[in-house]
């Protein structure tokens, strides 16, 4: 399940493990053509997450856990923070000049 709200919710004041979604989604051309023909679903409209349309349409979605910390980039200040973090990242330093 994908949501813009925390899952599980804190309705009962009990918090279980939560994960942050980082989406790297490769698609084949045929899927994208088929996807655009699918009608939006009730979950997609409720959550404003387009991938719910695919899930409700029977498309398998794979996920994987990552141990890496990530930074969301939604604003100019987020971008600047991400660039600062990249300068300290030992892996980035191996590729920054390519």
SULFENMO-V239009 format. One record per pair of residues at least 24 apart in sequence whose C-alpha atoms are under 6 Angstrom apart, sorted by the first residue. I is the first residue (numbers start at 1). J is the second residue. If there is no record, write none. Layout:
I/J
I/J
This chain:
3/47
